[in-house]
Amino acid sequence: MTDRNDADERSADETPSIAPGALADRLRSDDSMTVLDVRDRDEFERWHLAGDGVEAVQIPHMKFVQAQATGDVTDLVSDLEEPILAVCGRGEASAHAVGLLRDAGIEARNLAGGMDAWADLYVARKLDVDAPATVVQYDRPSSGCLAYAIYSGGEAAVIDPLRAFADRYVAAADERDAEIRFAIDTHVHADHVSGVRTLAERTSAAAVVPVGATDRGLTFDAATLEDGDELHVGDATLTAMATPGHTTESISLRLEGGDFGILFTGDTLFLEGVGRPDLERGDAGAAAAARRLYESVRDRVLVQPNGTTIAPGHYSDAAEPRADGTYAIRLEALRDRLAPLSMDEDEFVTHTTNDLPTRPANHERIVAANLGLEDIDEETAFELELGPNNCAVAE
């Protein structure tokens, strides 16, 4: 089936559209928006645009093809608020729908490149912190995944890199005349394919994982970090801190220096919640994992100086970015506003094990890939990780 018939000669390039980067800004502003998704129902249910102020509606493209023949296009969207943003996989079927809507006098625009382009958007922002290094936060708005690059003295380390964007880290380091020394995972990720091995293959970087990853079946060569181990990046020092709970091997990384330092918490602590405890051992092991997470948060994270900047591994629609667009917060502010941080142990366990969201799509295959147990090509990897990360328990 074609994306449009011979009666409509518009191309996606000619259709009024919004670029993925502009969409990210719009979603962050919480402006109300009607999103018309013309993909099939199963694609929509698996993953679609969401956020505060977003009303997402699925109407398959075939109905627009039929309505074009009958002249009933306006009837399809009679209940939708304008303006309308139409989306599909690659921006072609939605461009056809937008053309029909605009011909009918309806204000509509197309998401340029579709959901594929949305998934491919990756934004780098400098983290405004007092530290003996330049810290860059990488943001994938389609999933809320965050990664970090630390630059100091001509050297660099990348924390929680995504395989899909390995070239971005390499190019950025080249622009800064920096050598990537370390590619580090804070845990075995379940929501995205890790870029640690890819960076090690393409650069002189050492692949670095928590020591506990070996107990989970790690099959590739990597340096391991134990609690208290240090990595030196130019004049900066990263110190590993064991913070199990989300997974048995989870670590956080503390960047020393400045007044208070930065704590990269991976999936242990977020701006809007804590890591879910059920991904590694399922429901049966969730309560025990939640108790370990409670101890990690109470005894390792909350004892850090109040001025410590918390830099998480993910964010959700509920997270509020800072004025500079980054997702980070001082510990004292997070302590005051995040309810789980003041719960007793039993309350915390109940909170983190009840009413959990759906597990990340394809999480078992992603974990296998990140341990080196399954080889997957880039296209498959990209498909496996589409959608929200769902690694957090929201407040």
PyMOL commands that set and color helices and strands:
alter all, ss='L'
color gray80, all
select helices_A, chain A and resi 12-14+20-28+41-46+61-70+73-76+93-103+114-119+163-175+196-202+211-216+283-301+331-337+339-342+345-353+363-371+378-384
alter helices_A, ss='H'
color red, helices_A
select strands_A, chain A and resi 17-18+33-37+54-58+84-87+108-111+123-126+134-140+145-152+155-159+179-184+206-210+223-225+230-233+236-242+251-255+262-266+273-275+309-312+329-330+392-394
alter strands_A, ss='S'
color yellow, strands_A
deselect
rebuild
show_as cartoon
